[in-house]
Amino acid sequence: MLETLTGEPVLLGLAALAAFAVAVIALKIAVKIAVRVGIVAAIVLAGLYTAGITDLSFLPFF
């Protein structure tokens, strides 16, 4: 059991590299989604403001 955890350094290095690559890709995807959600929220709020709906008390967080 301990041998599998302390396997060859090359395999451990490859596993660490794969974990790092997965984390970087997940972070890129999360940033893209956050930017898109922010843009959509800004457009919706601008539309509400243009329509004259400035009282947002109907929303649970205002």
RADA-V851627 format. One record per helix or strand of 2 or more residues. SS is the DSSP state (~ for helix, > for strand). FROM is the first residue (numbers start at 0). TO is the last residue. If there is no record, write none. Layout:
BEGIN
<<SS;FROM;TO> <SS;FROM;TO>>
END
This chain:
BEGIN
<<~;1;4> <~;8;49>>
END
